[in-house]
């Protein structure tokens, strides 16, 4: 008997529950949230790719310019040492 009363009490309390009302703009919010990250991710990927290309190009420019300066310094030292007779062509 006690079990039946308990069940009846629960059923009566469940009868008072109202159905949930969804937000009328919920579908639009979900749709917007689905579409926006794709655009942001694509934009971020393009920005990273462009930045990487610029960084690689700048690195190449600095590398080439440094090597040209170093090579020109070595050429200057070699020509100076040749003029002054410091170069030795003797095989010991």
C-alpha positions in Angstrom: 0.0 0.0 0.0 2.8 2.4 0.9 4.5 1.7 -2.4 1.3 2.6 -4.4 0.9 5.9 -2.4 4.5 6.8 -3.2 4.0 6.1 -6.9 0.8 8.2 -6.9 2.6 11.2 -5.2 5.3 11.1 -7.8 2.8 10.9 -10.7 0.9 13.9 -9.3 4.1 16.0 -8.9 5.0 15.1 -12.5 1.7 16.3 -13.7 2.5 19.8 -12.5 5.7 20.0 -14.7 5.4 22.3 -17.7 7.0 21.4 -20.9 10.2 23.3 -21.7 9.8 26.2 -24.1 12.7 26.6 -26.5 14.2 30.0 -27.3 12.7 31.2 -30.6 16.1 32.3 -31.8 17.8 29.0 -30.8 18.1 27.6 -34.3 19.6 30.9 -35.7 22.1 30.9 -32.8 23.2 27.3 -33.5 23.4 27.9 -37.2 25.5 31.1 -36.7 27.8 29.2 -34.3 28.3 26.4 -36.9 29.1 28.8 -39.7 31.4 31.3 -37.9 34.2 29.1 -36.8 34.7 27.8 -40.3 35.2 31.3 -41.6 37.5 32.2 -38.7 39.6 29.0 -39.1 40.0 29.6 -42.8 41.0 33.2 -42.2 43.5 32.1 -39.5 45.0 29.5 -41.8 45.5 32.0 -44.6 47.0 34.5 -42.2 49.4 31.9 -40.8 50.4 30.8 -44.3 51.1 34.3 -45.4 53.1 35.0 -42.3 55.1 31.9 -42.8 55.9 32.8 -46.4 57.0 36.3 -45.3 59.2 35.0 -42.5 60.9 32.5 -44.8 61.5 35.1 -47.5 63.0 37.5 -44.9 65.2 34.8 -43.6 66.4 34.0 -47.1 67.1 37.6 -47.8 69.1 38.0 -44.6 71.0 34.8 -45.2 72.0 35.7 -48.7 73.0 39.3 -47.8 75.1 38.0 -44.8 76.8 35.5 -47.1 77.5 38.1 -49.7 79.1 40.4 -47.0 81.1 37.5 -45.7 82.2 36.5 -49.2 83.2 40.0 -50.1 85.2 40.3 -46.8 87.0 37.1 -47.6 87.7 38.3 -51.2 89.0 41.6 -49.8 91.3 39.8 -47.3 92.5 37.4 -50.0 93.3 40.1 -52.5 95.0 42.2 -49.8 97.1 39.3 -48.7 98.1 38.5 -52.3 99.2 42.1 -52.8 101.3 42.1 -49.7 102.8 38.7 -50.4 101.3 36.9 -47.5 99.9 34.0 -49.6 102.2 31.0 -49.9 102.0 28.7 -52.8 104.7 26.4 -51.5 103.8 22.8 -50.8 105.6 21.6 -47.7 
